[in-house]
Amino acid sequence: MQVIPVFLVSFFSTFYGIYAGEEYGNAVVDKVISVYDGDTFRVNIKDYPPIIGEDMPIRIAGINTPEIRGTTGYTQEVAQKARKFTQYQLKKAKIIELKNMRRGKYFRIVADVYIDGVNLSRVLIRVGLAKRYDGGPRPTW
C-alpha cells in the first residue's frame, strides 16, 4: 500500500474545494501590487505561502465597474474614475481584508473587500462608480 503525504492530500483537497467554488474564509492583504480596473486588482496575501499568496488577482464580489479596455466616451471616463478611486482607497487603507474568499471564473479570488472595516463595493456603488453584479449579464453604462 502506498502512503500519500499529508501535505499532498491537504493541497489537493484545498485546490479542489477552491475550484469547486467553496468559501475559504478571510485573509489580510500584505501589499497591493497593481489595480487593473475599479473591481480587479492584484495583491500579496499576508501569511500565505508564495505559491498561493503572491501576486494574486482579486475580484471585488457583488459589483461591476466599466472595463478599462474597449470602451469609449462616458463609459471610458467612468472606468478611469473607478480605477483611480479604487487605487486611492487601497493605497490609503491601513488594513485591507478579503472576506468570504472563493474562486471565480478565470481562477481569480472573488471576495468581499474591506478597507479599514468599510465594504469597498458599497462605497463604489454609493459614489456611482459601480453597479451591483451577480455574475449574469453585465450592467450597461
Buried (B, 14 or more C-beta within 10 A) or exposed (E): EEEEEEEEEEEEEEEEBBEEEEBBEEBBBBEBBEBBBBBBBBBBBEEBEEEEBBEBBBBBBBBBBBBBEEBEEEBBEBBBBBBEBBBEBBEEBEEBBBBEBBBBEEEBBBBBBBBEEEBBBBBBBEEEBBBEBEEEEEEEB
